[in-house]
């Protein structure tokens, strides 16, 4: 696939949770302690503290939140118009390769290829301590 073709690839539907590696969140026993360690990669841009937006929005309370909905944060149009609600399963898909799930997102992070790491980060985000 050429780079031009890659940029025009359609995102999976908002209600899809299919991953490239064919795993599901339910396939893993999540470890929030390890998730906090993995989340350290995210802390350059994101906080898990409520109301603390950085380069990226705060991820406190992200589960169950509509994409692009924190007032005052400058989301990409792609994110705001994605129709996504961040369920644990959708986050699992997104964290694998963000640009696949929301083409045009401003988030440049390439993703977490290991399903266990994604499951662990989600477990941490459910109750960041």
N, CA, C and O atoms as CSV, one atom per row, in Angstrom:
chain,resi,resn,atom,element,x,y,z
A,1,UNK,N,N,0.852,-1.180,0.000
A,1,UNK,CA,C,0.000,0.000,0.000
A,1,UNK,C,C,0.894,1.238,0.000
A,1,UNK,O,O,1.858,1.294,0.764
A,2,UNK,N,N,0.605,2.200,-0.815
A,2,UNK,CA,C,1.377,3.433,-0.865
A,2,UNK,C,C,0.972,4.338,0.292
A,2,UNK,O,O,-0.121,4.194,0.839
A,3,UNK,N,N,1.852,5.274,0.669
A,3,UNK,CA,C,1.482,6.195,1.744
A,3,UNK,C,C,0.194,6.948,1.447
A,3,UNK,O,O,-0.605,7.177,2.356
A,4,UNK,N,N,-0.025,7.334,0.205
A,4,UNK,CA,C,-1.265,8.045,-0.135
A,4,UNK,C,C,-2.473,7.159,0.105
A,4,UNK,O,O,-3.498,7.628,0.601
A,5,UNK,N,N,-2.365,5.888,-0.241
A,5,UNK,CA,C,-3.485,4.971,-0.021
A,5,UNK,C,C,-3.724,4.766,1.463
A,5,UNK,O,O,-4.868,4.645,1.901
A,6,UNK,N,N,-2.649,4.725,2.238
A,6,UNK,CA,C,-2.796,4.519,3.677
A,6,UNK,C,C,-3.555,5.672,4.320
A,6,UNK,O,O,-4.345,5.455,5.239
A,7,UNK,N,N,-3.327,6.891,3.850
A,7,UNK,CA,C,-3.969,8.045,4.467
A,7,UNK,C,C,-5.458,8.131,4.126
A,7,UNK,O,O,-6.204,8.836,4.804
A,8,UNK,N,N,-5.892,7.426,3.091
A,8,UNK,CA,C,-7.294,7.484,2.714
A,8,UNK,C,C,-8.070,6.247,3.182
A,8,UNK,O,O,-9.254,6.102,2.879
A,9,UNK,N,N,-7.405,5.372,3.910
A,9,UNK,CA,C,-8.065,4.179,4.408
A,9,UNK,C,C,-9.132,4.582,5.417
A,9,UNK,O,O,-8.880,5.382,6.318
A,10,UNK,N,N,-10.301,4.032,5.259
A,10,UNK,CA,C,-11.402,4.377,6.159
A,10,UNK,C,C,-11.181,3.769,7.539
A,10,UNK,O,O,-10.622,2.681,7.674
A,11,UNK,N,N,-11.626,4.485,8.545
A,11,UNK,CA,C,-11.562,3.995,9.914
A,11,UNK,C,C,-12.579,2.879,10.091
A,11,UNK,O,O,-13.578,2.820,9.374
A,12,UNK,N,N,-12.321,1.990,11.054
A,12,UNK,CA,C,-13.362,1.015,11.379
A,12,UNK,C,C,-14.599,1.765,11.892
A,12,UNK,O,O,-14.464,2.867,12.423
A,13,UNK,N,N,-15.781,1.200,11.749
A,13,UNK,CA,C,-16.979,1.864,12.286
A,13,UNK,C,C,-16.818,2.150,13.788
A,13,UNK,O,O,-16.119,1.429,14.500
A,14,UNK,N,N,-17.474,3.205,14.244
A,14,UNK,CA,C,-17.356,3.614,15.649
A,14,UNK,C,C,-17.710,2.491,16.611
A,14,UNK,O,O,-17.168,2.432,17.715
A,15,UNK,N,N,-18.615,1.595,16.208
A,15,UNK,CA,C,-19.020,0.514,17.113
A,15,UNK,C,C,-18.186,-0.760,16.934
A,15,UNK,O,O,-18.429,-1.761,17.608
A,16,UNK,N,N,-17.207,-0.721,16.030
A,16,UNK,CA,C,-16.324,-1.871,15.811
A,16,UNK,C,C,-15.233,-1.895,16.873
A,16,UNK,O,O,-14.738,-0.848,17.288
A,17,UNK,N,N,-14.866,-3.083,17.305
A,17,UNK,CA,C,-13.737,-3.236,18.232
A,17,UNK,C,C,-12.714,-4.237,17.693
A,17,UNK,O,O,-11.868,-4.728,18.441
A,18,UNK,N,N,-12.792,-4.536,16.406
A,18,UNK,CA,C,-11.861,-5.477,15.783
A,18,UNK,C,C,-10.445,-4.912,15.809
A,18,UNK,O,O,-10.222,-3.749,15.472
A,19,UNK,N,N,-9.496,-5.747,16.212
A,19,UNK,CA,C,-8.103,-5.335,16.263
A,19,UNK,C,C,-7.320,-5.957,15.117
A,19,UNK,O,O,-7.752,-6.943,14.519
A,20,UNK,N,N,-6.187,-5.385,14.823
A,20,UNK,CA,C,-5.327,-5.916,13.776
A,20,UNK,C,C,-4.762,-7.276,14.170
A,20,UNK,O,O,-4.594,-8.158,13.327
A,21,UNK,N,N,-4.471,-7.436,15.463
A,21,UNK,CA,C,-3.893,-8.705,15.923
A,21,UNK,C,C,-4.952,-9.754,16.280
A,21,UNK,O,O,-4.623,-10.845,16.747
A,22,UNK,N,N,-6.215,-9.413,16.058
A,22,UNK,CA,C,-7.356,-10.329,16.253
A,22,UNK,C,C,-7.588,-10.713,17.721
A,22,UNK,O,O,-8.303,-11.675,17.998
A,23,UNK,N,N,-6.994,-9.973,18.657
A,23,UNK,CA,C,-7.243,-10.240,20.072
A,23,UNK,C,C,-8.399,-9.384,20.560
A,23,UNK,O,O,-8.792,-8.421,19.901
A,24,UNK,N,N,-8.937,-9.739,21.711
A,24,UNK,CA,C,-9.975,-8.952,22.358
A,24,UNK,C,C,-9.524,-8.635,23.779
A,24,UNK,O,O,-8.678,-9.326,24.346
A,25,UNK,N,N,-10.089,-7.605,24.330
A,25,UNK,CA,C,-9.765,-7.235,25.707
A,25,UNK,C,C,-10.039,-8.396,26.656
A,25,UNK,O,O,-9.284,-8.625,27.601
A,26,UNK,N,N,-11.118,-9.124,26.402
A,26,UNK,CA,C,-11.495,-10.242,27.263
A,26,UNK,C,C,-10.471,-11.380,27.225
A,26,UNK,O,O,-10.518,-12.274,28.069
A,27,UNK,N,N,-9.557,-11.357,26.266
A,27,UNK,CA,C,-8.526,-12.397,26.157
A,27,UNK,C,C,-7.447,-12.263,27.224
A,27,UNK,O,O,-6.629,-13.167,27.391
A,28,UNK,N,N,-7.436,-11.147,27.948
A,28,UNK,CA,C,-6.344,-10.850,28.870
A,28,UNK,C,C,-6.840,-10.670,30.298
A,28,UNK,O,O,-7.953,-10.200,30.531
A,29,UNK,N,N,-6.005,-11.047,31.235
A,29,UNK,CA,C,-6.217,-10.722,32.641
A,29,UNK,C,C,-5.389,-9.470,32.895
A,29,UNK,O,O,-4.158,-9.515,32.904
A,30,UNK,N,N,-6.074,-8.366,33.099
A,30,UNK,CA,C,-5.406,-7.075,33.179
A,30,UNK,C,C,-4.738,-6.852,34.527
A,30,UNK,O,O,-5.233,-7.280,35.569
A,31,UNK,N,N,-3.605,-6.173,34.474
A,31,UNK,CA,C,-2.810,-5.836,35.660
A,31,UNK,C,C,-2.653,-4.316,35.719
A,31,UNK,O,O,-1.828,-3.761,34.992
A,32,UNK,N,N,-3.428,-3.627,36.570
A,32,UNK,CA,C,-3.353,-2.172,36.621
A,32,UNK,C,C,-2.005,-1.642,37.106
A,32,UNK,O,O,-1.624,-0.525,36.756
A,33,UNK,N,N,-1.277,-2.423,37.907
A,33,UNK,CA,C,0.050,-1.983,38.368
A,33,UNK,C,C,1.001,-1.905,37.171
A,33,UNK,O,O,1.737,-0.931,37.015
A,34,UNK,N,N,0.975,-2.940,36.331
A,34,UNK,CA,C,1.780,-2.897,35.111
A,34,UNK,C,C,1.244,-1.809,34.176
A,34,UNK,O,O,2.020,-1.149,33.486
A,35,UNK,N,N,-0.060,-1.622,34.152
A,35,UNK,CA,C,-0.659,-0.575,33.326
A,35,UNK,C,C,-0.150,0.807,33.690
A,35,UNK,O,O,0.050,1.646,32.811
A,36,UNK,N,N,0.059,1.052,34.969
A,36,UNK,CA,C,0.606,2.340,35.408
A,36,UNK,C,C,2.022,2.513,34.869
A,36,UNK,O,O,2.408,3.616,34.480
A,37,UNK,N,N,2.792,1.437,34.845
A,37,UNK,CA,C,4.151,1.494,34.290
A,37,UNK,C,C,4.113,1.788,32.791
A,37,UNK,O,O,4.893,2.603,32.298
A,38,UNK,N,N,3.219,1.136,32.075
A,38,UNK,CA,C,3.080,1.361,30.637
A,38,UNK,C,C,2.571,2.777,30.374
A,38,UNK,O,O,2.989,3.423,29.413
A,39,UNK,N,N,1.668,3.256,31.231
A,39,UNK,CA,C,1.111,4.603,31.073
A,39,UNK,C,C,2.196,5.680,31.157
A,39,UNK,O,O,1.988,6.797,30.684
A,40,UNK,N,N,3.326,5.367,31.741
A,40,UNK,CA,C,4.428,6.332,31.800
A,40,UNK,C,C,4.781,6.835,30.401
A,40,UNK,O,O,5.202,7.981,30.249
A,41,UNK,N,N,4.613,5.991,29.375
A,41,UNK,CA,C,4.858,6.398,27.986
A,41,UNK,C,C,3.873,7.485,27.551
A,41,UNK,O,O,4.194,8.323,26.708
A,42,UNK,N,N,2.698,7.463,28.122
A,42,UNK,CA,C,1.622,8.378,27.736
A,42,UNK,C,C,1.740,9.728,28.441
A,42,UNK,O,O,1.175,10.724,27.989
A,43,UNK,N,N,2.484,9.752,29.560
A,43,UNK,CA,C,2.511,10.934,30.409
A,43,UNK,C,C,3.223,12.135,29.812
A,43,UNK,O,O,3.132,13.235,30.358
A,44,UNK,N,N,3.923,11.955,28.715
A,44,UNK,CA,C,4.508,13.115,28.042
A,44,UNK,C,C,3.406,14.021,27.491
A,44,UNK,O,O,3.595,15.227,27.338
A,45,UNK,N,N,2.258,13.420,27.196
A,45,UNK,CA,C,1.158,14.177,26.582
A,45,UNK,C,C,-0.144,14.145,27.379
A,45,UNK,O,O,-0.960,15.058,27.256
A,46,UNK,N,N,-0.351,13.111,28.194
A,46,UNK,CA,C,-1.623,12.924,28.896
A,46,UNK,C,C,-1.436,12.832,30.402
A,46,UNK,O,O,-0.402,12.379,30.892
A,47,UNK,N,N,-2.439,13.262,31.108
A,47,UNK,CA,C,-2.510,13.106,32.549
A,47,UNK,C,C,-3.688,12.201,32.886
A,47,UNK,O,O,-4.656,12.116,32.131
A,48,UNK,N,N,-3.594,11.533,34.018
A,48,UNK,CA,C,-4.726,10.753,34.521
A,48,UNK,C,C,-5.451,11.537,35.620
A,48,UNK,O,O,-6.337,11.005,36.288
A,49,UNK,N,N,-5.068,12.801,35.799
A,49,UNK,CA,C,-5.710,13.663,36.793
A,49,UNK,C,C,-6.889,14.391,36.158
A,49,UNK,O,O,-6.775,14.907,35.046
A,50,UNK,N,N,-8.021,14.435,36.859
A,50,UNK,CA,C,-9.183,15.161,36.323
A,50,UNK,C,C,-8.842,16.629,36.047
A,50,UNK,O,O,-8.231,17.302,36.877
A,51,UNK,N,N,-9.243,17.109,34.882
A,51,UNK,CA,C,-9.077,18.513,34.534
A,51,UNK,C,C,-7.681,18.931,34.134
A,51,UNK,O,O,-7.463,20.101,33.820
A,52,UNK,N,N,-6.725,18.014,34.134
A,52,UNK,CA,C,-5.346,18.379,33.791
A,52,UNK,C,C,-5.056,17.989,32.343
A,52,UNK,O,O,-4.534,16.909,32.067
A,53,UNK,N,N,-5.404,18.891,31.428
A,53,UNK,CA,C,-5.093,18.684,30.014
A,53,UNK,C,C,-3.657,19.119,29.772
A,53,UNK,O,O,-3.157,20.060,30.387
A,54,UNK,N,N,-3.021,18.418,28.874
A,54,UNK,CA,C,-1.649,18.743,28.494
A,54,UNK,C,C,-1.636,18.896,26.971
A,54,UNK,O,O,-2.540,19.520,26.415
A,55,UNK,N,N,-0.647,18.350,26.297
A,55,UNK,CA,C,-0.671,18.318,24.834
A,55,UNK,C,C,-1.907,17.530,24.400
A,55,UNK,O,O,-2.574,17.886,23.429
A,56,UNK,N,N,-2.200,16.455,25.133
A,56,UNK,CA,C,-3.398,15.658,24.942
A,56,UNK,C,C,-4.358,15.905,26.089
A,56,UNK,O,O,-3.968,16.467,27.112
A,57,UNK,N,N,-5.593,15.498,25.937
A,57,UNK,CA,C,-6.579,15.714,26.996
A,57,UNK,C,C,-6.336,14.818,28.200
A,57,UNK,O,O,-5.677,13.783,28.094
A,58,UNK,N,N,-6.868,15.220,29.337
A,58,UNK,CA,C,-6.842,14.365,30.523
A,58,UNK,C,C,-7.557,13.057,30.203
A,58,UNK,O,O,-8.593,13.044,29.539
A,59,UNK,N,N,-6.988,11.968,30.685
A,59,UNK,CA,C,-7.627,10.665,30.476
A,59,UNK,C,C,-8.394,10.200,31.708
A,59,UNK,O,O,-8.886,9.072,31.746
A,60,UNK,N,N,-8.497,11.064,32.711
A,60,UNK,CA,C,-9.331,10.749,33.875
A,60,UNK,C,C,-10.775,10.633,33.407
A,60,UNK,O,O,-11.292,11.546,32.763
A,61,UNK,N,N,-11.421,9.541,33.718
A,61,UNK,CA,C,-12.814,9.350,33.339
A,61,UNK,C,C,-13.026,9.105,31.859
A,61,UNK,O,O,-14.138,9.278,31.360
A,62,UNK,N,N,-11.981,8.706,31.146
A,62,UNK,CA,C,-12.109,8.505,29.702
A,62,UNK,C,C,-13.083,7.380,29.368
A,62,UNK,O,O,-13.771,7.440,28.349
A,63,UNK,N,N,-13.146,6.369,30.206
A,63,UNK,CA,C,-14.030,5.236,29.913
A,63,UNK,C,C,-15.478,5.677,30.067
A,63,UNK,O,O,-15.904,6.133,31.128
A,64,UNK,N,N,-16.212,5.529,28.986
A,64,UNK,CA,C,-17.610,5.959,28.939
A,64,UNK,C,C,-17.799,7.349,28.365
A,64,UNK,O,O,-18.931,7.786,28.158
A,65,UNK,N,N,-16.695,8.055,28.103
A,65,UNK,CA,C,-16.775,9.424,27.587
A,65,UNK,C,C,-16.828,9.413,26.062
A,65,UNK,O,O,-16.211,8.569,25.412
A,66,UNK,N,N,-17.565,10.354,25.509
A,66,UNK,CA,C,-17.630,10.538,24.058
A,66,UNK,C,C,-16.311,11.169,23.600
A,66,UNK,O,O,-15.809,12.098,24.233
A,67,UNK,N,N,-15.763,10.666,22.513
A,67,UNK,CA,C,-14.516,11.211,21.961
A,67,UNK,C,C,-14.679,12.692,21.638
A,67,UNK,O,O,-15.717,13.128,21.140
A,68,UNK,N,N,-13.638,13.447,21.932
A,68,UNK,CA,C,-13.625,14.861,21.585
A,68,UNK,C,C,-14.561,15.723,22.397
A,68,UNK,O,O,-15.038,16.745,21.902
A,69,UNK,N,N,-14.840,15.339,23.640
A,69,UNK,CA,C,-15.895,16.030,24.379
A,69,UNK,C,C,-15.448,16.850,25.594
A,69,UNK,O,O,-16.299,17.413,26.283
A,70,UNK,N,N,-14.161,16.935,25.875
A,70,UNK,CA,C,-13.730,17.765,27.005
A,70,UNK,C,C,-13.781,19.223,26.554
A,70,UNK,O,O,-13.095,19.616,25.611
A,71,UNK,N,N,-14.594,20.008,27.232
A,71,UNK,CA,C,-14.756,21.419,26.888
A,71,UNK,C,C,-13.409,22.129,26.989
A,71,UNK,O,O,-12.662,21.943,27.950
A,72,UNK,N,N,-13.119,22.940,25.985
A,72,UNK,CA,C,-11.915,23.749,26.007
A,72,UNK,C,C,-10.673,23.070,25.463
A,72,UNK,O,O,-9.643,23.724,25.297
A,73,UNK,N,N,-10.741,21.763,25.177
A,73,UNK,CA,C,-9.576,21.112,24.597
A,73,UNK,C,C,-9.697,21.152,23.073
A,73,UNK,O,O,-10.772,20.910,22.525
A,74,UNK,N,N,-8.593,21.457,22.395
A,74,UNK,CA,C,-8.593,21.608,20.931
A,74,UNK,C,C,-8.362,20.258,20.248
A,74,UNK,O,O,-7.250,19.945,19.824
A,75,UNK,N,N,-9.415,19.480,20.151
A,75,UNK,CA,C,-9.354,18.185,19.465
A,75,UNK,C,C,-9.284,18.370,17.959
A,75,UNK,O,O,-9.689,19.405,17.429
A,76,UNK,N,N,-8.770,17.362,17.279
A,76,UNK,CA,C,-8.849,17.338,15.818
A,76,UNK,C,C,-10.312,17.133,15.425
A,76,UNK,O,O,-11.099,16.579,16.192
A,77,UNK,N,N,-10.658,17.583,14.237
A,77,UNK,CA,C,-12.009,17.333,13.731
A,77,UNK,C,C,-12.256,15.836,13.610
A,77,UNK,O,O,-13.369,15.362,13.837
A,78,UNK,N,N,-11.205,15.090,13.249
A,78,UNK,CA,C,-11.340,13.640,13.113
A,78,UNK,C,C,-11.789,13.025,14.440
A,78,UNK,O,O,-12.653,12.148,14.455
A,79,UNK,N,N,-11.217,13.470,15.530
A,79,UNK,CA,C,-11.578,12.938,16.841
A,79,UNK,C,C,-12.984,13.390,17.234
A,79,UNK,O,O,-13.812,12.578,17.649
A,80,UNK,N,N,-13.246,14.683,17.102
A,80,UNK,CA,C,-14.560,15.223,17.486
A,80,UNK,C,C,-15.701,14.581,16.708
A,80,UNK,O,O,-16.791,14.380,17.243
A,81,UNK,N,N,-15.446,14.263,15.447
A,81,UNK,CA,C,-16.496,13.747,14.571
A,81,UNK,C,C,-16.469,12.230,14.411
A,81,UNK,O,O,-17.143,11.689,13.535
A,82,UNK,N,N,-15.698,11.545,15.245
A,82,UNK,CA,C,-15.519,10.093,15.088
A,82,UNK,C,C,-16.755,9.279,15.473
A,82,UNK,O,O,-16.931,8.158,14.996
A,83,UNK,N,N,-17.606,9.833,16.327
A,83,UNK,CA,C,-18.769,9.084,16.792
A,83,UNK,C,C,-18.430,8.032,17.834
A,83,UNK,O,O,-19.273,7.205,18.182
A,84,UNK,N,N,-17.215,8.059,18.326
A,84,UNK,CA,C,-16.744,7.045,19.273
A,84,UNK,C,C,-17.122,7.418,20.702
A,84,UNK,O,O,-17.037,8.578,21.105
A,85,UNK,N,N,-17.537,6.412,21.451
A,85,UNK,CA,C,-17.610,6.488,22.902
A,85,UNK,C,C,-16.546,5.520,23.406
A,85,UNK,O,O,-16.482,4.372,22.965
A,86,UNK,N,N,-15.721,5.982,24.321
A,86,UNK,CA,C,-14.563,5.205,24.768
A,86,UNK,C,C,-14.950,4.108,25.753
A,86,UNK,O,O,-14.838,4.274,26.967
A,87,UNK,N,N,-15.396,3.011,25.218
A,87,UNK,CA,C,-15.601,1.808,26.028
A,87,UNK,C,C,-14.230,1.163,26.229
A,87,UNK,O,O,-13.294,1.477,25.494
A,88,UNK,N,N,-14.093,0.273,27.203
A,88,UNK,CA,C,-12.807,-0.418,27.343
A,88,UNK,C,C,-12.393,-1.144,26.056
A,88,UNK,O,O,-11.219,-1.142,25.687
A,89,UNK,N,N,-13.348,-1.750,25.391
A,89,UNK,CA,C,-13.047,-2.495,24.166
A,89,UNK,C,C,-12.610,-1.571,23.030
A,89,UNK,O,O,-11.724,-1.921,22.251
A,90,UNK,N,N,-13.234,-0.384,22.935
A,90,UNK,CA,C,-12.848,0.568,21.890
A,90,UNK,C,C,-11.458,1.125,22.191
A,90,UNK,O,O,-10.652,1.301,21.277
A,91,UNK,N,N,-11.171,1.403,23.456
A,91,UNK,CA,C,-9.827,1.849,23.822
A,91,UNK,C,C,-8.792,0.781,23.477
A,91,UNK,O,O,-7.697,1.102,23.014
A,92,UNK,N,N,-9.133,-0.475,23.700
A,92,UNK,CA,C,-8.235,-1.584,23.385
A,92,UNK,C,C,-7.887,-1.558,21.893
A,92,UNK,O,O,-6.730,-1.736,21.511
A,93,UNK,N,N,-8.886,-1.339,21.073
A,93,UNK,CA,C,-8.666,-1.248,19.629
A,93,UNK,C,C,-7.833,-0.003,19.291
A,93,UNK,O,O,-6.862,-0.092,18.540
A,94,UNK,N,N,-8.207,1.136,19.836
A,94,UNK,CA,C,-7.548,2.406,19.545
A,94,UNK,C,C,-6.077,2.390,19.945
A,94,UNK,O,O,-5.218,2.839,19.186
A,95,UNK,N,N,-5.793,1.878,21.124
A,95,UNK,CA,C,-4.420,1.889,21.613
A,95,UNK,C,C,-3.489,1.001,20.791
A,95,UNK,O,O,-2.269,1.154,20.851
A,96,UNK,N,N,-4.059,0.082,20.031
A,96,UNK,CA,C,-3.228,-0.764,19.173
A,96,UNK,C,C,-2.574,0.082,18.070
A,96,UNK,O,O,-1.385,-0.066,17.788
A,97,UNK,N,N,-3.361,0.962,17.457
A,97,UNK,CA,C,-2.856,1.812,16.369
A,97,UNK,C,C,-3.820,2.985,16.206
A,97,UNK,O,O,-4.741,2.921,15.392
A,98,UNK,N,N,-3.613,4.062,16.980
A,98,UNK,CA,C,-4.568,5.174,16.999
A,98,UNK,C,C,-4.929,5.740,15.630
A,98,UNK,O,O,-6.094,6.054,15.386
A,99,UNK,N,N,-3.960,5.875,14.737
A,99,UNK,CA,C,-4.236,6.473,13.438
A,99,UNK,C,C,-5.130,5.589,12.570
A,99,UNK,O,O,-5.780,6.088,11.652
A,100,UNK,N,N,-5.170,4.305,12.844
A,100,UNK,CA,C,-6.077,3.409,12.117
A,100,UNK,C,C,-7.519,3.660,12.545
A,100,UNK,O,O,-8.423,3.683,11.710
A,101,UNK,N,N,-7.732,3.846,13.831
A,101,UNK,CA,C,-9.080,3.967,14.379
A,101,UNK,C,C,-9.641,5.377,14.184
A,101,UNK,O,O,-10.839,5.546,13.955
A,102,UNK,N,N,-8.777,6.380,14.275
A,102,UNK,CA,C,-9.195,7.768,14.042
A,102,UNK,C,C,-8.201,8.409,13.067
A,102,UNK,O,O,-7.313,9.155,13.480
A,103,UNK,N,N,-8.357,8.112,11.771
A,103,UNK,CA,C,-7.474,8.743,10.786
A,103,UNK,C,C,-7.593,10.262,10.895
A,103,UNK,O,O,-8.697,10.806,10.920
A,104,UNK,N,N,-6.459,10.934,10.958
A,104,UNK,CA,C,-6.482,12.388,11.093
A,104,UNK,C,C,-6.359,12.852,12.528
A,104,UNK,O,O,-6.353,14.056,12.785
A,105,UNK,N,N,-6.259,11.916,13.482
A,105,UNK,CA,C,-6.052,12.315,14.870
A,105,UNK,C,C,-4.732,13.063,14.992
A,105,UNK,O,O,-3.797,12.811,14.232
A,106,UNK,N,N,-4.657,13.981,15.948
A,106,UNK,CA,C,-3.413,14.699,16.197
A,106,UNK,C,C,-2.434,13.845,17.005
A,106,UNK,O,O,-1.251,14.173,17.098
A,107,UNK,N,N,-2.925,12.758,17.585
A,107,UNK,CA,C,-2.069,11.911,18.408
A,107,UNK,C,C,-1.076,11.178,17.503
A,107,UNK,O,O,-1.471,10.420,16.618
A,108,UNK,N,N,0.208,11.411,17.736
A,108,UNK,CA,C,1.243,10.819,16.896
A,108,UNK,C,C,1.784,9.513,17.455
A,108,UNK,O,O,2.594,8.856,16.801
A,109,UNK,N,N,1.360,9.126,18.637
A,109,UNK,CA,C,1.824,7.878,19.250
A,109,UNK,C,C,1.487,6.708,18.330
A,109,UNK,O,O,0.349,6.592,17.875
A,110,UNK,N,N,2.467,5.831,18.049
A,110,UNK,CA,C,2.212,4.748,17.099
A,110,UNK,C,C,1.327,3.627,17.638
A,110,UNK,O,O,0.764,2.857,16.859
A,111,UNK,N,N,1.201,3.527,18.952
A,111,UNK,CA,C,0.339,2.500,19.531
A,111,UNK,C,C,1.098,1.499,20.373
A,111,UNK,O,O,2.326,1.519,20.450
A,112,UNK,N,N,0.335,0.628,20.998
A,112,UNK,CA,C,0.871,-0.446,21.836
A,112,UNK,C,C,0.563,-1.766,21.134
A,112,UNK,O,O,-0.578,-2.228,21.168
A,113,UNK,N,N,1.551,-2.373,20.503
A,113,UNK,CA,C,1.279,-3.589,19.741
A,113,UNK,C,C,0.903,-4.800,20.598
A,113,UNK,O,O,0.218,-5.704,20.122
A,114,UNK,N,N,1.344,-4.823,21.852
A,114,UNK,CA,C,1.050,-5.977,22.714
A,114,UNK,C,C,-0.316,-5.809,23.382
A,114,UNK,O,O,-0.563,-4.835,24.094
A,115,UNK,N,N,-1.186,-6.773,23.135
A,115,UNK,CA,C,-2.519,-6.735,23.731
A,115,UNK,C,C,-2.492,-6.666,25.246
A,115,UNK,O,O,-3.324,-5.989,25.850
A,116,UNK,N,N,-1.554,-7.354,25.862
A,116,UNK,CA,C,-1.461,-7.336,27.330
A,116,UNK,C,C,-1.186,-5.925,27.828
A,116,UNK,O,O,-1.777,-5.495,28.819
A,117,UNK,N,N,-0.303,-5.202,27.160
A,117,UNK,CA,C,-0.009,-3.823,27.558
A,117,UNK,C,C,-1.249,-2.949,27.433
A,117,UNK,O,O,-1.516,-2.120,28.302
A,118,UNK,N,N,-2.004,-3.131,26.358
A,118,UNK,CA,C,-3.230,-2.335,26.175
A,118,UNK,C,C,-4.240,-2.635,27.270
A,118,UNK,O,O,-4.846,-1.723,27.832
A,119,UNK,N,N,-4.420,-3.911,27.570
A,119,UNK,CA,C,-5.359,-4.310,28.626
A,119,UNK,C,C,-4.933,-3.734,29.968
A,119,UNK,O,O,-5.772,-3.295,30.756
A,120,UNK,N,N,-3.644,-3.735,30.225
A,120,UNK,CA,C,-3.137,-3.240,31.499
A,120,UNK,C,C,-3.321,-1.730,31.636
A,120,UNK,O,O,-3.687,-1.249,32.708
A,121,UNK,N,N,-3.073,-0.983,30.569
A,121,UNK,CA,C,-3.277,0.474,30.607
A,121,UNK,C,C,-4.753,0.787,30.859
A,121,UNK,O,O,-5.074,1.686,31.636
A,122,UNK,N,N,-5.626,0.065,30.220
A,122,UNK,CA,C,-7.066,0.288,30.410
A,122,UNK,C,C,-7.456,-0.003,31.855
A,122,UNK,O,O,-8.242,0.738,32.446
A,123,UNK,N,N,-6.918,-1.064,32.422
A,123,UNK,CA,C,-7.195,-1.375,33.838
A,123,UNK,C,C,-6.711,-0.244,34.733
A,123,UNK,O,O,-7.388,0.119,35.695
A,124,UNK,N,N,-5.566,0.307,34.431
A,124,UNK,CA,C,-5.057,1.445,35.208
A,124,UNK,C,C,-5.958,2.663,35.055
A,124,UNK,O,O,-6.261,3.335,36.041
A,125,UNK,N,N,-6.385,2.953,33.839
A,125,UNK,CA,C,-7.230,4.128,33.612
A,125,UNK,C,C,-8.598,4.015,34.281
A,125,UNK,O,O,-9.240,5.030,34.553
A,126,UNK,N,N,-9.044,2.794,34.546
A,126,UNK,CA,C,-10.318,2.617,35.249
A,126,UNK,C,C,-10.243,3.170,36.661
A,126,UNK,O,O,-11.244,3.636,37.205
A,127,UNK,N,N,-9.051,3.120,37.258
A,127,UNK,CA,C,-8.871,3.596,38.640
A,127,UNK,C,C,-7.425,4.021,38.841
A,127,UNK,O,O,-6.670,3.342,39.536
A,128,UNK,N,N,-7.026,5.159,38.227
A,128,UNK,CA,C,-5.623,5.576,38.353
A,128,UNK,C,C,-5.287,6.007,39.777
A,128,UNK,O,O,-5.919,6.900,40.341
A,129,UNK,N,N,-4.292,5.359,40.334
A,129,UNK,CA,C,-3.865,5.704,41.698
A,129,UNK,C,C,-2.361,5.737,41.784
A,129,UNK,O,O,-1.809,6.008,42.850
